[in-house]
């Protein structure tokens, strides 16, 4: 198994950023790979999300844990054509100040049909892109009008 962790400081409150991450379907707002998200099942652990990716394939993930006090969401991928298997990931939000937070996105996986280096590079690129879009989403919302 391999691990990849990426992080990003976001100029928005931890509360606001956590509200987005805690919404299991909101991934389509900040992941450039995702063009559509459909939820299945009741809210909370066990809920499935079917992500239609930009190439038309569908990846299904399951919510494992949603810890509001710790601001942590953990999920696993159960069906995918991505070059990953045994994938689980945790997103955490840490307050840095009243209007600034740090988000970490940590993933554990094994490569499938790719080298470890290629699978890791793929994951780094996509986690960084997701964190960038998450920052853009919140920093645009909190920016003062000019």
MDAnalysis code that builds the backbone (N, CA, C; Angstrom):
import MDAnalysis as mda
import numpy as np

u = mda.Universe.empty(438, n_residues=146, atom_resindex=np.repeat(np.arange(146), 3), trajectory=True)
u.add_TopologyAttr("name", ["N", "CA", "C"] * 146)
u.add_TopologyAttr("resid", np.arange(1, 147))
u.add_TopologyAttr("resname", ["UNK", "UNK", "UNK", "UNK", "UNK", "UNK", "UNK", "UNK", "UNK", "UNK", "UNK", "UNK", "UNK", "UNK", "UNK", "UNK", "UNK", "UNK", "UNK", "UNK", "UNK", "UNK", "UNK", "UNK", "UNK", "UNK", "UNK", "UNK", "UNK", "UNK", "UNK", "UNK", "UNK", "UNK", "UNK", "UNK", "UNK", "UNK", "UNK", "UNK", "UNK", "UNK", "UNK", "UNK", "UNK", "UNK", "UNK", "UNK", "UNK", "UNK", "UNK", "UNK", "UNK", "UNK", "UNK", "UNK", "UNK", "UNK", "UNK", "UNK", "UNK", "UNK", "UNK", "UNK", "UNK", "UNK", "UNK", "UNK", "UNK", "UNK", "UNK", "UNK", "UNK", "UNK", "UNK", "UNK", "UNK", "UNK", "UNK", "UNK", "UNK", "UNK", "UNK", "UNK", "UNK", "UNK", "UNK", "UNK", "UNK", "UNK", "UNK", "UNK", "UNK", "UNK", "UNK", "UNK", "UNK", "UNK", "UNK", "UNK", "UNK", "UNK", "UNK", "UNK", "UNK", "UNK", "UNK", "UNK", "UNK", "UNK", "UNK", "UNK", "UNK", "UNK", "UNK", "UNK", "UNK", "UNK", "UNK", "UNK", "UNK", "UNK", "UNK", "UNK", "UNK", "UNK", "UNK", "UNK", "UNK", "UNK", "UNK", "UNK", "UNK", "UNK", "UNK", "UNK", "UNK", "UNK", "UNK", "UNK", "UNK", "UNK", "UNK", "UNK", "UNK", "UNK"])
u.atoms.positions = np.array([
    [0.843, -1.185, 0.000],
    [0.000, 0.000, 0.000],
    [0.881, 1.240, 0.000],
    [0.368, 2.276, -0.628],
    [1.072, 3.553, -0.698],
    [0.187, 4.641, -0.096],
    [0.812, 5.734, 0.250],
    [0.094, 6.876, 0.817],
    [0.489, 8.148, 0.084],
    [-0.492, 9.003, -0.113],
    [-0.259, 10.338, -0.663],
    [-1.062, 11.304, 0.190],
    [-0.419, 12.364, 0.648],
    [-1.104, 13.409, 1.404],
    [-0.788, 14.748, 0.763],
    [-1.808, 15.524, 0.541],
    [-1.666, 16.867, -0.010],
    [-2.362, 17.824, 0.955],
    [-1.928, 19.066, 0.967],
    [-2.586, 20.040, 1.828],
    [-2.605, 21.403, 1.169],
    [-3.508, 22.218, 1.670],
    [-3.703, 23.556, 1.096],
    [-4.235, 24.483, 2.185],
    [-3.696, 25.679, 2.263],
    [-4.243, 26.716, 3.136],
    [-5.301, 27.454, 2.331],
    [-6.452, 27.649, 2.946],
    [-7.575, 28.316, 2.285],
    [-7.951, 29.548, 3.092],
    [-8.132, 30.650, 2.404],
    [-8.491, 31.916, 3.039],
    [-10.008, 31.959, 3.255],
    [-10.468, 31.107, 4.144],
    [-11.883, 31.034, 4.524],
    [-11.942, 30.316, 5.866],
    [-13.035, 30.477, 6.555],
    [-13.151, 29.850, 7.873],
    [-13.217, 28.330, 7.759],
    [-12.702, 27.668, 8.779],
    [-12.772, 26.199, 8.840],
    [-14.230, 25.749, 8.807],
    [-15.095, 26.499, 9.452],
    [-16.521, 26.146, 9.485],
    [-17.118, 26.123, 8.074],
    [-16.820, 27.138, 7.273],
    [-17.367, 27.219, 5.914],
    [-16.806, 26.115, 5.025],
    [-15.492, 25.895, 5.101],
    [-14.869, 24.862, 4.265],
    [-15.358, 23.482, 4.693],
    [-15.488, 23.268, 6.004],
    [-15.984, 21.978, 6.485],
    [-17.415, 21.732, 5.999],
    [-18.234, 22.747, 5.976],
    [-19.620, 22.576, 5.508],
    [-19.643, 22.038, 4.082],
    [-18.729, 22.493, 3.246],
    [-18.657, 21.986, 1.870],
    [-18.183, 20.544, 1.852],
    [-17.076, 20.262, 2.529],
    [-16.522, 18.905, 2.524],
    [-17.487, 17.911, 3.151],
    [-18.150, 18.301, 4.228],
    [-19.070, 17.400, 4.936],
    [-20.281, 17.027, 4.090],
    [-20.579, 17.814, 3.061],
    [-21.648, 17.488, 2.118],
    [-21.057, 16.492, 1.123],
    [-21.364, 15.223, 1.274],
    [-20.744, 14.146, 0.495],
    [-20.923, 14.339, -1.013],
    [-21.980, 15.014, -1.414],
    [-22.242, 15.248, -2.842],
    [-21.517, 16.470, -3.383],
    [-20.978, 17.312, -2.514],
    [-20.364, 18.567, -2.956],
    [-19.068, 18.368, -3.731],
    [-18.550, 17.167, -3.778],
    [-17.299, 16.904, -4.498],
    [-17.382, 17.395, -5.946],
    [-18.564, 17.393, -6.519],
    [-18.691, 17.865, -7.902],
    [-18.441, 19.367, -8.011],
    [-18.481, 20.085, -6.891],
    [-18.191, 21.523, -6.901],
    [-16.698, 21.811, -6.912],
    [-15.896, 20.861, -6.405],
    [-14.465, 21.158, -6.290],
    [-13.527, 20.133, -6.930],
    [-14.022, 19.065, -7.468],
    [-13.147, 18.119, -8.156],
    [-13.299, 18.273, -9.661],
    [-12.265, 18.754, -10.356],
    [-12.362, 18.938, -11.801],
    [-12.643, 17.644, -12.566],
    [-12.315, 16.500, -11.983],
    [-12.569, 15.211, -12.633],
    [-14.046, 14.855, -12.676],
    [-14.826, 15.410, -11.739],
    [-16.213, 14.990, -11.546],
    [-17.162, 15.922, -12.277],
    [-17.984, 15.345, -13.141],
    [-18.978, 16.164, -13.839],
    [-20.368, 16.007, -13.225],
    [-20.569, 14.923, -12.445],
    [-21.879, 14.708, -11.826],
    [-21.728, 13.790, -10.621],
    [-22.549, 14.026, -9.603],
    [-22.552, 13.192, -8.406],
    [-23.984, 12.821, -8.064],
    [-24.235, 11.519, -7.930],
    [-25.552, 11.023, -7.521],
    [-25.380, 10.216, -6.250],
    [-26.162, 10.559, -5.229],
    [-26.097, 9.850, -3.956],
    [-27.091, 8.706, -3.920],
    [-26.737, 7.669, -3.162],
    [-27.612, 6.514, -2.969],
    [-27.584, 6.137, -1.501],
    [-28.756, 5.980, -0.917],
    [-28.850, 5.561, 0.475],
    [-29.031, 6.734, 1.415],
    [-29.293, 6.417, 2.685],
    [-29.506, 7.472, 3.678],
    [-28.210, 8.221, 3.983],
    [-28.354, 9.468, 4.456],
    [-27.196, 10.261, 4.851],
    [-26.399, 9.533, 5.920],
    [-25.098, 9.751, 5.898],
    [-24.233, 9.198, 6.930],
    [-23.418, 8.024, 6.425],
    [-22.610, 7.448, 7.313],
    [-21.758, 6.323, 6.927],
    [-22.547, 5.220, 6.218],
    [-21.948, 4.709, 5.162],
    [-22.593, 3.705, 4.323],
    [-23.183, 4.279, 3.058],
    [-23.430, 5.581, 3.035],
    [-23.994, 6.216, 1.840],
    [-23.022, 6.079, 0.671],
    [-23.577, 5.847, -0.509],
    [-22.774, 5.734, -1.717],
    [-22.903, 6.997, -2.552],
    [-21.821, 7.351, -3.236],
    [-21.907, 8.410, -4.228],
    [-21.340, 7.854, -5.530],
    [-22.114, 8.054, -6.583],
    [-21.733, 7.606, -7.922],
    [-21.264, 8.853, -8.668],
    [-19.974, 8.883, -8.976],
    [-19.372, 10.033, -9.620],
    [-19.184, 9.763, -11.097],
    [-19.831, 10.564, -11.921],
    [-19.584, 10.487, -13.355],
    [-18.387, 11.393, -13.617],
    [-17.326, 10.800, -14.144],
    [-16.095, 11.533, -14.388],
    [-16.138, 12.209, -15.750],
    [-15.220, 13.121, -15.963],
    [-15.214, 13.885, -17.210],
    [-15.044, 13.007, -18.444],
    [-14.477, 11.809, -18.298],
    [-14.341, 10.894, -19.440],
    [-15.558, 9.993, -19.613],
    [-16.591, 10.176, -18.774],
    [-17.828, 9.416, -18.886],
    [-17.880, 8.166, -18.024],
    [-16.750, 7.752, -17.458],
    [-16.769, 6.576, -16.587],
    [-17.379, 6.936, -15.240],
    [-17.801, 5.913, -14.510],
    [-18.410, 6.127, -13.199],
    [-17.547, 5.472, -12.131],
    [-17.291, 6.214, -11.084],
    [-16.590, 5.718, -9.903],
    [-17.559, 5.806, -8.740],
    [-17.627, 4.747, -7.942],
    [-18.520, 4.730, -6.791],
    [-17.688, 4.701, -5.519],
    [-18.027, 5.592, -4.599],
    [-17.356, 5.603, -3.301],
    [-18.388, 5.515, -2.188],
    [-17.920, 5.039, -1.036],
    [-18.776, 4.849, 0.140],
    [-18.238, 5.710, 1.279],
    [-19.146, 6.439, 1.924],
    [-18.785, 7.232, 3.090],
    [-18.521, 6.282, 4.257],
    [-17.341, 6.360, 4.827],
    [-16.958, 5.503, 5.951],
    [-17.208, 6.207, 7.276],
    [-16.781, 7.467, 7.374],
    [-16.935, 8.206, 8.627],
    [-17.093, 9.692, 8.328],
    [-17.931, 10.315, 9.126],
    [-18.148, 11.761, 9.050],
    [-18.074, 12.273, 10.484],
    [-16.946, 12.872, 10.841],
    [-16.689, 13.299, 12.212],
    [-16.708, 14.829, 12.269],
    [-17.850, 15.374, 12.665],
    [-18.004, 16.827, 12.661],
    [-17.081, 17.512, 13.666],
    [-16.928, 16.940, 14.854],
    [-16.075, 17.579, 15.873],
    [-14.627, 17.687, 15.399],
    [-14.138, 16.640, 14.741],
    [-12.761, 16.632, 14.243],
    [-12.647, 17.212, 12.840],
    [-13.774, 17.523, 12.231],
    [-13.837, 17.997, 10.838],
    [-13.086, 17.038, 9.915],
    [-13.515, 15.778, 9.943],
    [-12.865, 14.746, 9.131],
    [-13.920, 13.903, 8.427],
    [-13.695, 13.661, 7.140],
    [-14.559, 12.818, 6.320],
    [-13.674, 11.727, 5.705],
    [-14.091, 10.469, 5.875],
    [-13.345, 9.348, 5.310],
    [-14.257, 8.570, 4.375],
    [-13.710, 8.212, 3.214],
    [-14.464, 7.434, 2.239],
    [-13.543, 6.408, 1.597],
    [-14.162, 5.436, 0.945],
    [-13.409, 4.449, 0.186],
    [-14.027, 4.320, -1.194],
    [-13.198, 3.992, -2.170],
    [-13.705, 3.741, -3.516],
    [-14.041, 2.258, -3.609],
    [-15.252, 1.965, -4.060],
    [-15.680, 0.567, -4.156],
    [-15.749, 0.071, -5.595],
    [-15.929, 0.978, -6.565],
    [-15.941, 0.614, -7.991],
    [-15.265, 1.734, -8.760],
    [-14.274, 1.375, -9.596],
    [-13.600, 2.401, -10.401],
    [-12.806, 1.767, -11.533],
    [-12.562, 2.576, -12.543],
    [-11.639, 2.206, -13.614],
    [-10.339, 2.989, -13.473],
    [-10.220, 3.786, -12.418],
    [-9.003, 4.546, -12.165],
    [-7.854, 3.583, -11.863],
    [-6.607, 4.023, -11.995],
    [-5.459, 3.132, -11.785],
    [-5.148, 2.895, -10.303],
    [-6.203, 2.713, -9.491],
    [-6.069, 2.555, -8.046],
    [-6.950, 1.420, -7.560],
    [-6.512, 0.748, -6.520],
    [-7.343, -0.257, -5.862],
    [-7.126, -0.126, -4.353],
    [-8.006, -0.724, -3.577],
    [-7.922, -0.641, -2.109],
    [-7.744, 0.809, -1.656],
    [-8.533, 1.702, -2.240],
    [-8.397, 3.134, -2.013],
    [-9.276, 3.604, -0.867],
    [-8.677, 4.325, 0.064],
    [-9.440, 5.036, 1.086],
    [-8.796, 6.401, 1.265],
    [-9.593, 7.359, 1.682],
    [-9.108, 8.726, 1.759],
    [-9.805, 9.471, 2.892],
    [-9.066, 10.385, 3.503],
    [-9.620, 11.231, 4.557],
    [-9.305, 12.680, 4.247],
    [-10.332, 13.511, 4.335],
    [-10.174, 14.953, 4.216],
    [-10.393, 15.549, 5.605],
    [-9.482, 16.438, 6.014],
    [-9.567, 17.085, 7.324],
    [-9.417, 18.586, 7.164],
    [-10.112, 19.326, 8.020],
    [-10.034, 20.779, 8.027],
    [-9.539, 21.220, 9.408],
    [-8.471, 22.014, 9.407],
    [-7.890, 22.533, 10.637],
    [-7.985, 24.048, 10.632],
    [-8.564, 24.654, 11.678],
    [-8.605, 26.115, 11.718],
    [-7.206, 26.676, 11.928],
    [-6.883, 27.753, 11.233],
    [-5.609, 28.450, 11.404],
    [-5.842, 29.822, 12.040],
    [-6.984, 30.408, 11.728],
    [-7.420, 31.679, 12.314],
    [-8.923, 31.766, 12.056],
    [-9.515, 32.900, 12.388],
    [-10.965, 33.039, 12.186],
    [-11.348, 32.919, 10.715],
    [-10.479, 33.350, 9.819],
    [-10.804, 33.350, 8.388],
    [-9.760, 32.624, 7.544],
    [-9.133, 31.622, 8.127],
    [-8.131, 30.863, 7.399],
    [-8.073, 29.452, 7.966],
    [-7.940, 28.464, 7.075],
    [-7.845, 27.082, 7.530],
    [-6.872, 26.308, 6.645],
    [-6.523, 25.116, 7.106],
    [-5.654, 24.219, 6.344],
    [-6.437, 22.933, 6.122],
    [-6.452, 22.485, 4.882],
    [-7.152, 21.245, 4.521],
    [-6.114, 20.219, 4.102],
    [-6.225, 19.017, 4.662],
    [-5.375, 17.914, 4.216],
    [-6.263, 16.864, 3.564],
    [-5.714, 16.220, 2.544],
    [-6.415, 15.154, 1.829],
    [-5.421, 14.007, 1.734],
    [-5.642, 12.988, 2.545],
    [-4.721, 11.856, 2.643],
    [-5.363, 10.612, 2.049],
    [-4.610, 9.933, 1.194],
    [-5.133, 8.742, 0.518],
    [-4.180, 7.568, 0.693],
    [-4.780, 6.399, 0.842],
    [-4.049, 5.138, 0.927],
    [-4.553, 4.282, -0.223],
    [-3.644, 3.634, -0.946],
    [-4.067, 2.912, -2.145],
    [-2.988, 1.937, -2.585],
    [-3.363, 1.097, -3.510],
    [-2.418, 0.264, -4.255],
    [-2.637, 0.589, -5.729],
    [-1.570, 0.604, -6.514],
    [-1.744, 0.868, -7.950],
    [-2.390, -0.326, -8.639],
    [-3.128, -0.028, -9.696],
    [-3.738, -1.087, -10.507],
    [-3.507, -0.736, -11.975],
    [-2.791, -1.596, -12.680],
    [-2.540, -1.359, -14.098],
    [-1.611, -0.195, -14.360],
    [-0.860, 0.209, -13.360],
    [0.074, 1.334, -13.490],
    [1.198, 1.121, -12.486],
    [2.307, 1.784, -12.707],
    [3.379, 1.726, -11.721],
    [2.971, 2.535, -10.494],
    [3.632, 2.284, -9.388],
    [3.375, 3.051, -8.182],
    [3.641, 4.530, -8.430],
    [4.696, 4.832, -9.162],
    [5.037, 6.228, -9.453],
    [3.949, 6.896, -10.293],
    [3.446, 6.195, -11.312],
    [2.402, 6.768, -12.164],
    [1.087, 6.936, -11.401],
    [0.718, 5.932, -10.604],
    [-0.520, 6.028, -9.823],
    [-0.411, 7.154, -8.798],
    [0.748, 7.286, -8.168],
    [0.960, 8.361, -7.192],
    [0.901, 9.729, -7.864],
    [1.542, 9.861, -9.020],
    [1.512, 11.135, -9.751],
    [0.090, 11.500, -10.162],
    [-0.668, 10.513, -10.624],
    [-2.078, 10.728, -10.988],
    [-2.849, 11.249, -9.784],
    [-2.646, 10.616, -8.644],
    [-3.363, 11.004, -7.439],
    [-2.940, 12.391, -6.958],
    [-1.643, 12.682, -6.949],
    [-1.156, 13.996, -6.545],
    [-1.794, 15.077, -7.419],
    [-1.800, 14.858, -8.724],
    [-2.380, 15.845, -9.647],
    [-3.853, 16.083, -9.334],
    [-4.607, 15.021, -9.093],
    [-6.043, 15.171, -8.867],
    [-6.374, 15.719, -7.484],
    [-5.636, 15.336, -6.457],
    [-5.874, 15.906, -5.131],
    [-5.510, 17.390, -5.119],
    [-4.375, 17.738, -5.730],
    [-3.996, 19.153, -5.806],
    [-5.041, 19.972, -6.564],
    [-5.540, 19.439, -7.659],
    [-6.567, 20.148, -8.438],
    [-7.838, 20.323, -7.618],
    [-8.222, 19.298, -6.875],
    [-9.411, 19.398, -6.021],
    [-9.236, 20.434, -4.922],
    [-8.076, 20.447, -4.287],
    [-7.819, 21.440, -3.239],
    [-7.767, 22.857, -3.809],
    [-7.214, 22.988, -4.997],
    [-7.174, 24.297, -5.664],
    [-8.594, 24.801, -5.935],
    [-9.447, 23.926, -6.446],
    [-10.835, 24.319, -6.730],
    [-11.611, 24.596, -5.441],
    [-11.339, 23.824, -4.393],
    [-11.978, 24.070, -3.097],
    [-11.580, 25.456, -2.586],
    [-10.300, 25.794, -2.715],
    [-9.833, 27.125, -2.320],
    [-10.497, 28.199, -3.181],
    [-10.524, 27.990, -4.486],
    [-11.152, 28.973, -5.377],
    [-12.621, 29.179, -5.031],
    [-13.315, 28.106, -4.749],
    [-14.731, 28.185, -4.383],
    [-14.923, 29.052, -3.144],
    [-14.137, 28.818, -2.118],
    [-14.322, 29.556, -0.865],
    [-13.707, 30.942, -0.881],
    [-12.583, 31.081, -1.519],
    [-11.946, 32.393, -1.549],
    [-12.730, 33.350, -2.414],
    [-13.404, 32.859, -3.432],
    [-14.275, 33.687, -4.256],
    [-15.496, 34.116, -3.445],
    [-16.028, 33.198, -2.637],
    [-17.206, 33.511, -1.814],
    [-16.896, 34.536, -0.735],
    [-15.656, 34.512, -0.214],
    [-15.324, 35.417, 0.897],
    [-14.637, 36.697, 0.425],
    [-14.319, 36.783, -0.852],
    [-13.650, 37.995, -1.345],
    [-14.588, 39.189, -1.247],
    [-14.021, 40.286, -0.880],
    [-14.833, 41.508, -0.771],
    [-15.073, 42.066, -2.167],
    [-16.274, 42.601, -2.410],
    [-16.551, 43.222, -3.702],
    [-15.627, 44.405, -3.941],
    [-15.263, 44.595, -5.173],
    [-14.381, 45.730, -5.509],
    [-15.172, 46.845, -6.141],
])
